[in-house]
Amino acid sequence: MFVDDRGRTAQLHGVGLQRVGDRWLAWGEDKAAGGTFTAVACYSSRDLATWTYEGDALVAGDGDLGADRVIERPKVLQRPDGRWVMLLHVERADYAYARVGFAIADRPEGPYEYVRSERPLGNLSRDIGVFQEDGVGYLLSEDRENGLHIYRLREDHLGVDTVVATLRQQANPAIGYESPTLVNHDGSYYLFGSDLTGWGMNDNMYTSAPALDGPWDHWRPIAPVGTHTFESQVSVVAPVGNGYVYIGDRWDPEDLSESPAVWLPLRIEDGRVVLEWRDAWSIEELGA
């Protein structure tokens, strides 16, 4: 559990993380109201251990941002023109809305102006992730009816252009994985995701490919089988120094705002992902 500079539990749930200048910025779901929307909080850190509250990047309003809505998985990308776009999983309480939302700001900390939502190319969109390479943005989106999609975003990052790839579970081809995140390591792409088990934890998986459109390898467990990814659900795998940090949520549906975070160093070696439990560690080990 992280505590911010105000002495409060940092609301880093479903977090998005980026290095911006000499700081890391993180955007998380503020779960003060439980499952319904309060705000997306923004924090900064220089060591990924001590966090400064930068304010609410996006706040409740009406429509998609109404206090009866569910806003999850805030992820932020900077467009080539310098502006910042926040992508969100936008839901109703019954999880039948299944849309991705877009908001825009001049500063990464916000405030963000909400623009619109869509079902990308008509598909359901629940848990999301983002990826960016050479100025091109990508949306990773779980579609319960068709699998896990990798979409190329429009040039303005405020909508989806095309499907790059769609992945399914090899053990259960009817579905894909949720809570996706993606990195490029030594010219190969590594895609991570969680099984569809609601608030319950599971053995999260990863796959790899030489290109975003594949061919994608078989899914493998991220952590030792049976640990349920150390009782967490992946949110982000973030490049830090010369390695990576796995960031997951250990959801407590009875007290979502106090749900603990699981942050661990992650290695990619010889084409395989290695995630091990550590009671204590620091980013200096990763050269950061």
TORDRENZA-354171 format. One line per field, with one value per residue (C-alpha): residue number from 1; x, y, z. Coordinates in steps of 0.1 Angstrom, whole numbers. Example, Ala and Ser with C-alpha at 12.3 -4.5 7.8 and 13.67 -1.06 7.14 Angstrom:
REM residues 2
i = (1	2)
px = (123	137)
py = (-45	-11)
pz = (78	71)
REM end
This chain:
REM residues 288
i = (1	2	3	4	5	6	7	8	9	10	11	12	13	14	15	16	17	18	19	20	21	22	23	24	25	26	27	28	29	30	31	32	33	34	35	36	37	38	39	40	41	42	43	44	45	46	47	48	49	50	51	52	53	54	55	56	57	58	59	60	61	62	63	64	65	66	67	68	69	70	71	72	73	74	75	76	77	78	79	80	81	82	83	84	85	86	87	88	89	90	91	92	93	94	95	96	97	98	99	100	101	102	103	104	105	106	107	108	109	110	111	112	113	114	115	116	117	118	119	120	121	122	123	124	125	126	127	128	129	130	131	132	133	134	135	136	137	138	139	140	141	142	143	144	145	146	147	148	149	150	151	152	153	154	155	156	157	158	159	160	161	162	163	164	165	166	167	168	169	170	171	172	173	174	175	176	177	178	179	180	181	182	183	184	185	186	187	188	189	190	191	192	193	194	195	196	197	198	199	200	201	202	203	204	205	206	207	208	209	210	211	212	213	214	215	216	217	218	219	220	221	222	223	224	225	226	227	228	229	230	231	232	233	234	235	236	237	238	239	240	241	242	243	244	245	246	247	248	249	250	251	252	253	254	255	256	257	258	259	260	261	262	263	264	265	266	267	268	269	270	271	272	273	274	275	276	277	278	279	280	281	282	283	284	285	286	287	288)
px = (0	14	8	10	25	-8	-7	-36	-37	-25	-54	-32	-57	-59	-29	-13	24	48	82	78	110	128	96	72	36	8	-29	-51	-88	-99	-120	-132	-168	-163	-170	-186	-167	-152	-121	-89	-61	-26	6	43	73	111	116	83	80	72	42	31	-5	-7	-45	-75	-68	-104	-135	-171	-196	-225	-231	-202	-186	-217	-214	-234	-208	-178	-145	-115	-79	-68	-40	-22	-3	13	4	31	16	25	-10	-20	-48	-63	-81	-106	-128	-163	-190	-224	-228	-242	-211	-232	-220	-185	-169	-136	-135	-112	-101	-75	-53	-24	-5	0	-13	-45	-71	-85	-115	-137	-143	-162	-166	-171	-173	-142	-152	-185	-168	-172	-144	-138	-103	-78	-41	-22	11	30	58	73	45	18	-7	-23	-53	-54	-90	-107	-139	-158	-174	-143	-111	-83	-78	-48	-61	-42	-54	-63	-35	-53	-55	-92	-105	-97	-85	-80	-75	-39	-44	-70	-58	-77	-68	-54	-71	-104	-106	-140	-124	-93	-75	-83	-63	-37	-3	24	62	88	120	150	128	101	67	55	17	4	-31	-54	-81	-117	-124	-139	-124	-108	-71	-57	-25	-19	-4	19	27	53	56	82	56	23	3	20	25	19	33	14	3	25	22	39	46	48	16	-8	4	-23	4	12	-25	-27	-41	-17	-23	10	44	65	100	122	159	173	144	107	83	52	23	-7	-38	-48	-85	-105	-142	-153	-130	-118	-100	-77	-69	-32	-7	18	49	77	108	102	129	128	155	161	125	109	94	106	86	96	83	105	97	118	136	144	146	184	186	171	197	171)
py = (0	34	65	99	132	140	108	92	59	66	58	40	13	1	24	39	49	69	85	122	142	133	120	91	101	77	79	57	50	69	43	65	59	22	9	40	70	97	108	98	108	118	113	119	101	100	65	47	44	79	96	132	139	162	166	150	146	138	143	132	151	139	113	89	106	105	95	63	52	31	45	21	16	52	51	81	87	118	126	138	173	174	171	142	117	96	64	48	18	34	13	12	-6	-37	-38	-38	-5	-18	13	30	67	95	127	153	178	202	188	152	160	175	186	164	174	144	141	109	72	44	7	4	-8	-19	-43	-45	-29	-36	-37	-17	-10	12	11	36	32	57	82	56	48	14	4	-31	-40	-71	-80	-107	-119	-120	-120	-96	-69	-48	-17	10	44	73	99	121	92	100	69	35	31	-6	-40	-51	-85	-105	-131	-158	-182	-215	-233	-216	-201	-186	-158	-137	-121	-89	-61	-62	-45	-46	-39	-42	-59	-65	-63	-87	-78	-92	-90	-97	-103	-117	-144	-134	-142	-109	-97	-131	-135	-160	-171	-142	-150	-136	-142	-129	-121	-106	-81	-67	-85	-118	-146	-148	-176	-198	-181	-189	-180	-148	-161	-196	-216	-216	-183	-164	-140	-134	-127	-99	-88	-72	-35	-24	-38	-6	-1	12	16	-14	-37	-37	-33	-55	-35	-54	-49	-71	-63	-61	-58	-50	-20	-11	22	2	-26	-32	-28	-55	-39	-63	-63	-83	-97	-108	-133	-155	-149	-158	-136	-141	-127	-136	-125	-100	-87	-56	-41	-7	7	11	-26	-19	9	36)
pz = (0	-10	11	-6	6	23	44	24	6	-30	-53	-78	-87	-124	-128	-159	-156	-177	-174	-181	-178	-145	-128	-132	-135	-125	-131	-110	-103	-72	-54	-25	-36	-41	-76	-90	-104	-83	-101	-119	-95	-107	-87	-93	-80	-85	-70	-75	-37	-25	-42	-45	-52	-83	-82	-100	-137	-145	-123	-122	-143	-163	-191	-193	-163	-141	-105	-113	-139	-136	-149	-150	-163	-170	-195	-210	-242	-256	-292	-316	-314	-276	-262	-239	-244	-216	-225	-202	-197	-195	-179	-162	-130	-149	-171	-203	-217	-226	-242	-244	-235	-246	-228	-237	-219	-225	-195	-184	-150	-165	-161	-189	-210	-218	-255	-264	-261	-286	-290	-312	-347	-330	-306	-268	-249	-213	-196	-216	-220	-244	-263	-283	-308	-333	-325	-333	-306	-299	-278	-262	-255	-242	-261	-244	-277	-299	-278	-270	-297	-305	-323	-341	-329	-352	-356	-331	-306	-300	-318	-332	-368	-375	-359	-359	-342	-322	-297	-278	-250	-263	-234	-240	-275	-270	-250	-246	-217	-199	-183	-211	-212	-238	-241	-268	-256	-279	-310	-298	-284	-250	-243	-208	-196	-169	-171	-168	-132	-119	-86	-81	-88	-113	-130	-154	-187	-214	-251	-275	-312	-336	-348	-335	-361	-351	-352	-315	-294	-269	-237	-207	-170	-158	-123	-107	-114	-84	-69	-88	-99	-62	-56	-81	-114	-139	-147	-163	-171	-173	-186	-157	-161	-179	-168	-161	-132	-129	-114	-103	-81	-52	-53	-21	-34	2	4	-31	-21	2	-23	-20	-49	-60	-76	-84	-107	-139	-162	-198	-204	-235	-247	-213	-186	-150	-121	-86	-52	-33	1	-6	-35	-51	-87	-83	-90	-124	-131	-125)
REM end
